Amino acid sequence: MRIGELADRTGVSVRSLRYYEEQGLLESRRSAGGHRHYGEDSVERVAHLRQLYAAGLSSATIVSMLPCWNSPSVATSDAAFARLVKERDKLIAHIAELTHTLDSLNGIIDRNRAARP
C-alpha cells in the first residue's frame, strides 16, 4: 500500500510515517518512480508505535528495543532485552502512580457527593 493509504488506515499523518522511517522504526519498499510501498504488517506496526509513543517512550528508546520486536529469540542482544524490561518496569510504576491519583480523586468526589444536598 502507498503512504497515503497507510496514513488513512492508521490515523497517522504522512509526515509522521516519514518520520518513523527516518528514525528506522518503519520500512518501505520504493517503486521505480520512488513511491513508498508498505506491507500489510505495517498497519499493526504503526499501531504499536503509536502505543509506545503514547506511553511516553522516545524514538531512541523504541529503536533500542527493536531487536526484541523484530526477531525475538535467545540471540536478541542483552542490551535490547534489558531496555525492554526497564521500559516495562517504568510503565508499571507509572500505572501504579496513576492508580493512586485516581483513587485519591475518587475519594474527593465521594466526599463531595456525600456533602451535596
Residue pairs with C-beta under 8 A, 6 or more apart in sequence:
1 9
1 37
1 38
1 39
1 40
1 42
2 35
2 36
2 37
2 38
3 14
3 17
3 18
3 28
3 35
3 36
3 38
4 14
6 12
6 17
6 38
6 42
6 43
6 46
7 13
7 14
7 17
9 43
10 17
10 43
10 46
10 47
10 50
12 46
12 50
17 26
17 46
19 59
20 26
20 46
20 49
21 27
21 28
21 36
23 59
23 62
23 63
24 63
24 66
25 45
25 49
25 59
25 62
25 63
25 66
26 38
26 42
26 45
26 46
26 49
27 42
28 36
28 37
28 38
28 42
29 36
29 37
29 38
30 36
30 37
31 37
48 69
49 62
52 62
53 62
55 91
56 94
57 87
61 83
61 87
64 79
64 80
64 83
65 80
65 83
65 84
65 87
66 80
67 76
67 77
67 80
68 76
68 80
68 81
68 84
